[in-house]
Amino acid sequence: MARVTTALKMLALGALIIPWDAVAGTPEHFAVADFMQSQATTPLIDNSAFTPASDAPSALEPFSGTVKVAEVGMSTTPETFKTGQVLGRDPAVFPGVELQFFTVNGDLVPVTQDVIRFGSQGSGKSFWDMIVQPGRVWSEHADGGWSRAAFPFALVNSLEGETHNGLATFLYRRGKVSRLRFQIVQQTGPYYISDYFTAAGSAPMTLRGTRIVGRAALEQRYRAALADRVRFDTWEHLADIVGAQSLANFDGRLLPAHAVAAGLDFRGTFYLAYCNSAAGPLPWCDRVRFGVWSATKALANETALLRLAQKFGPEVFDLKVQDYVDGAAAYSGWANVRFRDAINMATGVGNGSTVREPNNIEDGYLDPSYSRWYEARSSQEKVKALLETGRVYPWGPGQVARYRDQDMFVLGVAMDGFLKSREGAAASIWSMLEKEVYEPIGIHYAPTNRTIEVEGPGQALMAFGYYPTIGDIVKIARLYHNEGRANGAQILYSPAIKALSAGDESRGLSTGESNEFGETMYFNAFWEVRYTSAEGCRWFVPVMEGWGGNLVALMPNGLTAVRIAKVPESAEPAESDPTPMVSVGNRVSAFCR
């Protein structure tokens, strides 16, 4: 692979061409010797070392097998984490996971894209679990008969919601594998791990076997995912179409250091503005999974509720939570809480004050009792924690929105219980979401965090913990734009979706937050952001929001703006304001027609 010789290089990612600035003075290649020995200190290398050159020869042989990666300490920046150990585990240690791959037309395909648990289930010393995404295999003339494999991955933890995104590569040849070289170069907003860090390392790795059980079905699934992928193009091409001035100030006051990835879905193509990392643009950005925290509330929880309403009727909205959650009936505050109240985070139960004029939607959020619920591992423990720590407000359910992850979680438990009452004990709300919503719109992998149980996969957290790709987010947004209809089938309950963007009349509950056009309301897991165009048209724009400044804005004319970010809690609120993105959308395709 040639060294970088100019300040601007074009890196091909499938059909996507992204310009990026080279990391000055940084080598961009691993030699064979670099895979065979450990290094006490391993600096970041340019990300291009983890990808084949455009003219790289094909791999000398396909790869198929199970590899065991040894747990190993990482070289991190900063060298010492402020948080130290978290829940008794070390975030500076790479997890000792077992991974399975096979190849399809030069792609290195993981057998699973679900969360591979390690740290959360008590193995080793590491804090981390892992998610693996598809990569590539290739060869290089100087490698002496070895082939190369590389893939993007994310370090996660099943109790939390961020991703620490990285790249890994190894050599393989006739039943042998090298060490795994890896680096962590990007992340979304953290919670318990307060450090914003990068890391690199070299881990011993062994090949456990070459047989992949059920390979034919796995390959068929992967090919279906390729056929259904969202088309990506460049921001520069969009500027050619709509004019560069139309795209100005897309990120508003977001600091560049806090920007991870962003773009605009316009007329069937997602135009990627950037996909940043500490070692150059993040390769395979269309495959990378991001921890979007509370955007899960709309992407998953509201979407599941609207599927239930379409499937069983709108009466679902008025079902009582206590009828489907064990133990809830013993607490009087839950007697009249409906599914619709929980999706609005207006259960009338919470941990804040009784001041409601003006309302502060975050009154009581992340109070001292929050960690008891957050750290609880099983579904039963989480339900017990939320029932025992919430106070009953004087206004009752459905009246005041107070931000509470616990309410979104208990709604997921209640929906799961309702579905089991209709379809049997084997039914689950996440499986329904995967099979009846995500797969029909082309999402074939949907990793999410779940409760940690002695047996079984656990209850999806639903309040946060979904790990979508950008393409997955776009597909769900398109389903909402199409009022819940896809491929000729009505998947979601249309009247509830129409209500999200119906004219400019007030709807939802007060948040106490506002932009220049008025107060933002909370409605069915969406933040309803006011916008007034220069022509005088007034809109509520439904926005999915997640910790760290993650934003998905569903604008008129089928436009969707997506931004993945890592805004610190201490940053000014303007960094998380979606209004600049909405203004760009209005310039690209005028809302007022």
N, C-alpha and C positions, 0 to 999 in steps of 0.2 A: 504494500500500500504506500502510495507516494506521501511524502511529508507535506504539510500545509505551507504554501509559498506565497499566498496572497491573503489579504485581510478578509476576503469574501469568498466563500466556497459554496457550491450547491450540493446539498445532500439529498439523494433520491430515496424516498420512502414509499415504495410502491408507485402509485400514480401521483404522489404528492412531492413537490419540490419546495424545499424551505431554505431560504438564505440564512446564513449564520456567520458570526464572527469567530474566527479561530481563537483558541486559547493560546496566547503568545508564549512561546518558549516551552510548550508542553509537548512531549512526545505523543504520538498517536498510534502506537503499534506495540503489540506484545510479541516478542520472539518466543520460540519454542521453550527456551531455557526459563523464561518468565513463568511458565505454567508448572514447572517441575520442582521449584523450591519456594519455600516460604520466605517472607521478608518481614523483619521486625517492624519496619515502618513502610507503609504502602501509600504513596500519595495518589491523589486523583489523577487520572489520565484522561485525555480528550475522549469524549464519548464515541468518536469515530473508530477507536480501537476495538469496540464491541460490535461493529457492523462490517459486512463485506463491502469491498470497493465495488463500484459499478461494473468493473470488468473481472471480478473475482471468478475463478473457475468453480464449477459445481463441487460439492463434497465428493470425496473418493469413494464413499460408501454411505448408505443411509444410517440413521441412528435409531435404535430401538432398545429400550431397557429402563431399568430402575437403578438410580444412583442414590447412594447415601452420602450426604454432606455432613462432615464432622462439625460440631460446635467449635467456634473459634473466636477469640477476641478480635475486635475491629480496631483499626487505626482511625481515630475520630478527630474531627474539628468541630467544637473545642475538644481538647484532649480529655478534660474531666467534665462530666455533666453536673450542672447545678443540682439537678434532682437526685443524683446518686442512684441508689437502688430504688425501684418502684415496686411496691407490693412484694418486696423480698426478692426481686429479680433484677438482672443486670441488663440495661438497654445498650451497653457497649459490647455485647456478645452476640455474634451471628448465630442463628438457630441451627441445630443439627437435624435438618429435615430430610425426609426421603422423597425423591422426586421421580416421576415417570414421564418419559418422552417417547415420541415416535416422529417420523418425518413424513410430510406430504408435499411433494413437489418443491423440495428445498426448504420448506417451513419446518421449524422445530416445534412440535405441537405437544403441550402438556396434557396428560391424561385428565387432569382436573384443573379447573380455574377457581374452585372453591377455596375457602380459607383452610390452609393446612396447619393444624394446631400443633404447637410445640410448647412455647412458654406458658400459654394460658392453661394448658392441661398439666403443668407441673413438671415437664421434662427438662433436664439439664439446668443450666443457670440463666439462660437467655430470657429476656422479657418477651421476645417476639414470636409471633406466628408468621406465616408467609402466604402470599398469593403469587402464582406464576402465570405469565402470559406467553403467547406464541412468539418465537424468534426465528432464527435462520441457521442453516448449516452451509458451509462452503469449504474451499480449500485454498491454500497458498503454496506457490511453487517451492518456497524455501523451507517448508515444514517437514520434509523427510517422510512423506507418506501419511502424516496425520491429517485428519479433517478437523475443522473448527465448528463449534456450536456456540450460539449466544442467545440470550433471552432477557426480556425485561421482567422485573419482579417488584413486589412491594412488601416491605415489612409492616405488619399490622399487629394489633392485639385484639382478641375477641371481646374485651370489655370496652374498647374505645372505638374511635371512628376515623382516625387519620391514616394516611399512607405515607411511608418513607420509600420513595421510588428509586429503584436502582437498576443496574445492568450486571449481567454475569456472563462469563464465557469459559469454555473448557475445550481441550483437545480430546479426540477419540480415535482409536485405530484397532481393529481386529480384536474386540473384546477388552480393550484397556481404555482407561480414561485418565486424564491429568488431574491436577488440582483445579479447583474452581477459583477463578479470579473474579472479584465482584467490587462494585462501588455503589454507594448511596449518594445520589446527586440532587435530589429534590424531595419535597414533602408538602403535605397540606397542613393546615393549622393544628398544632398539638394541644393536648390537654394535660394529662399527667406528666408526660415527658416535655417539660417546658422548654428545653433547649431546641434551637433550630440547628441541626447538625448535618454534616456530611461524613462519610466513612468509606473506607476501602479495606480490602483484605484478600487473603489467599487461604482457602480451606481445603484440607485433605478430602478426597472424594473416592469412593469405591463403586464399581459396577456390581450390582447384586444379581442381575439376571437380564436377559434380553427379551423375554416373552411378555407381550402386553395382552392381558385378558380382554376380550371383547373389542379388539382393535377395529374390526370392520365397522361396527356401529359408531365407535369413536371418530373414525375417519369420516364417516357419512355426516356426523354432526358438525365436524369442523368444516367440511365443504359447504354445508348449508349456511354456516356462519359467514364464510367468505362470500357466498352468493348474495347474502342479505346485508352486507356492510354498507355503511353510509359513504357516499362519495365525498372525499376531501379535496379541497383546492387551496390555493394560496390567497393571502390577504392582498397581495399585489395584484392578482388577477381580479379580485373583487373591486379594487380601486380603479382598474381599467374599465370595469363595467359601469360603476356608479359614480366615479370621481373620487379622488383622494380626499377632497374637502368634506365629502359626506361622511367619511369614516373618522374624522378628526375627533380627538378627545374621547375615544371609546371607553377608556379606563378611568376617565375623570381624574380624581385625586388619588387614585391608587398608586402607591410608590412602586417603582420598578422592582425593587428588592422583594416585594410581596406578591408579585405576579407569577403565576405558574403556567397557566394555559388559558386561551380565550379564542373566541371566534363567533361567527354569525351564520346561522342556517338561513339560506336565502334561495328560493326557487329550486329546492331539491338538492342543493349542494351546501356542505358545511365549509365555510371559508375560515381557515385557521390563521389567526393573527400572530400567535407565537406559542411555543411550547418550550419553556425555559428550563435550564438546570445550571448547576454550578460548574459543569464541564462541557458547555456547549448545548445546543438544542437537544431535547430528549428524543432519541430515536424511537421509531414505532409509536408515535404519539397517538395514532388511531387505535392502537391495541392496549395502551397503558390504562390501568385502573386507578381511579382516584378516590380517596376517602372524602366524601362531600358532606359528612356529618348530617345536619338536620334537613338538608334537601331531600333526604330519605323520607321525611314525613309526607311529602307530596309524591315523590317518585314511586314510593312503595305503599305507604299506609293509606293515603287518600285513594290511590289507584286501586288497591285491594278492596276498599269500601265501595267504590263505584262499580267494581266488578260484581260484588255481592248484590248490590242494588239492581243491576241489570239482570242478574241471574235469578234472584229470588223476589224482586220487587222492591219499590222504594220504602216499604214498611221496615226494611232493615235499618234505616236511619233512626227509627224510634225504638229499636230494641233496647232493653235495659242492660247495662254493663254487668250489674250484679247477678243477672240470670245466667251468665256464662263464665264468670270468674269465681273460682272456689274461694270462699271466705269473705267476699265483698258484702254479702247480705248482712253480715254481723256488724257492719259499720253504717250508721244511719245516714251519713253524708252521701252514700252511694245509692240510696234507695231510688232516686228518680233520674239518675244520670244516664242519658241515652248515648248511643253511638255517635249521633250528630254533635252532642256536647263535647265528647272527647276529641273528635277531629278538629273542633274549634278551640281546643284547650280551654274550655269553659265549663269544667266539671263542677265548679263551686267548691272544690277541695284544693288546698294548696298550702303554701308556706310563707305567704306574704302578709302585708298589712290589709286593713279593711278600707283604706283610702282608695276611692275609685273615681274621683273627680278632681283633677284629671287622672286618668288611669295610667299606670306604668306597667306594661305587659310583663316586664321582667321583675316586678316586685315579688321577692321570695324565691327567685330562680337561683340555683347553686347556693342554697343556704346550708348551714352546717349538717343538716340531715341528708343532703344529697348524696354524699359519698357512701352512705349505708346502702342506698338503692343501687348506685352506680357500680359498686364493687361486688354486690351480691351475684353469685354465679348461676344459680338455678332459677328457673321461672318461678317456682314456689317461693324462694327466698326474696326475689325481686317484688313479687306481688305482696308478700307480707310486709316488706319494708315500706312500700308506697301506701299501703292501707294504714299502717301504724304511725306514719310520720306526717300525714297531711291533716291540716285543720279544716274545719267546715266553715266556709264563709257565710255571712248572713244573707247574701243575695241568692243563693241557690244556683243550680245548674243553668247553663244557657245564657247567662246575663253578662258576665265579665270574662275577658280573655286574660289568663295568667300563664305565662310560658312555663311548661312543665313537661319534661321528657317522660316523666312517669305516666302521665295521662295518655300519651301516644303509645307507650309500651303496653299499658293495660288494655287499650283498645285493640291492639294486635292480639293479645291473649283472648279477649272477648270474641273477636271475629273468628279466631281459630276454634274457640269453643262452639260458636254458632254453626260453623261449617261442619264440625264433627257431629253436631246434633242432627244435621241433614244428610250427611254422606258417610258417617261411620268414623270409628276411632282412627282409622288410617289416614283420614284426610288431614291436610294442614294448609294454613292460609298462605304460606310461602310457596308450597308446591302448586296451589291453585294459581297464584300470581305467575309463576314460571310457565305453567302449561297453558293457561287460558288467556293470559294477557301478553307476557313477554315473548313467548315463542311465536305466536301469530303475527307479531310486528317485527320479527327478525332478531330478537335477543335470545341467543342460544346458551348463554352462560350468565348466571346472576349470583355471584358470590355475595354473601352477607354475613354479618356477625349474628351469632345465636347465643342463647343461654347455654351454660356448660352443665350438662346433666350426667348422671352416672350411666344412663343408657339413653340411646336415641340421639338424634341430631340437635335437639334443643329448639326453643322458640325463637324465631327471628325477632331481633330487638325492635324493629320498625320505627323507633324514634330517631335512630341514626344507625350507621353500620353497613349500609349498602355501598358496594364498591363498583360503580358503573364505569364504562369507558365513555368518552365524549360521544361516540356514536350511539351508545345506549341511551344517554340523556336526550339526544336529538330524536331518537325514535319514539320515546315516551312523550316528548313535547309535541311531535307531529300527531300522535294519537289524540292528544288534547285539542290541538288545532282542528282536527277532523271530527270533533265532538264525540270521540270515543269509538269511531268506526274505522275499520281497517279491512282491506281485501274483501269488501262486500258484507262483512259481519259487524253487527253492533256489539262491541266488546264491553264498553263502559256505559253507565247510565247517562244519557245525553242531557236531560234537563239540568242536572247538577253542574255539568261542564258549561252549558250555556250561561248559567248564572254567574260564572266566574268573570265573564267579560260583557255582561249585558248592560250596555249604555253607560251612563255616568252617574246613576243614582247611588246613593250610599248603601252599602251592604257590609256585612261583617261586623266585627267588634272593635272597639277603640283599642289602639296600641299605645297612644301617647307619643308615637314617633311620627315625623313628618318630613316632607321635602318642600321645595319652594311652591308647590301647587296645592298643598294641604296635607291633612293627616292620612297616614297609612293605616289601613284596616287589616284585621286578620280574619280570614274566611276559608274554612275547609282546607287547612294546612298550607294555604298560600298567603303571602303578604300582598295585599291589594294596594299597589303604589299609584298615586294619582299622577296624571300627566295631562297638560293642556298644550295643544299645538299652537303655533303662531296664528293659525287660521281660526282659533277659538274652539276647536273640538276638544271635549273633555273625555278622558278615559280612566278606567281603573285597569292597570296592567298587572296580571297575576305573576308573582315572582316567587320562585322557590329559593330559600336562603339556607345556608349552612355555615356553621362555625368557621371562622377564618376568612369570611368574605366570599364564599362560594355562592354564585348567583346564576339562576336560570330564569330569564324573563320571556314570557309568552306574549308577544306583541301582535297587534292586528296584522292582517295580510299574510299570516302564516310565518312570520319572522320569529326566530328564537335566538336570543343572545345567551351565550354560555361563558362563564368565567370561573376558573378554578384559581384559588388564591390561598395565601397563608398569612392573612392579616393578624397581627398580635392583638390580644385582648386590650392592650394599652393604647392601641392606635386610635386616631380620631375617627368618629363614626362616618365621616365623608368618604373614607376609603372603601366602605361597604355599601355605598349608595348606588343603586342601579339606574338612577335617573340619566346619567350620561350615556349609558348603553341604549336606553329607550330613545333618547334624542337622536342617536345615530340611526336607530331603526326607522324613526320618522323621516329622516332625511333620505334614507335608502329607498323607502317605499311609503309614501305619505299616508298617514292614518286617516286623514280627513278627506273623504272622497264624496 
